[in-house]
Structures are given as structure tokens and as C-alpha cells.
């Protein structure tokens, strides 16, 4: 029984890590897009 519980714990931890990386990836992508639009906007402004 203990083995089964350990596996469930590991799966939960993995899921948390996956969720965190997804969130991090989304934030990174959004930030990159914002930086790109800023750069493009500045380029057009000159």
C-alpha cells in the first residue's frame, strides 16, 4: 500500500511542476511578445 501512495505523491508533485512550468512558459511568452511589440513600435516611431 505504501508503494501506491508514494507513486500518487510523485504524480501529484510532477503535476505541480508541470503546471508551474506551463505558467512560467506562458508568462515568458507574453513578456517576449510585449517586448517585441515595444521594439517594433519604437522602430516605427522613429
HELIX and SHEET records of a PDB file:
HELIX    1   1 UNK A    2  UNK A   45  1                                  44    
END                                                                             
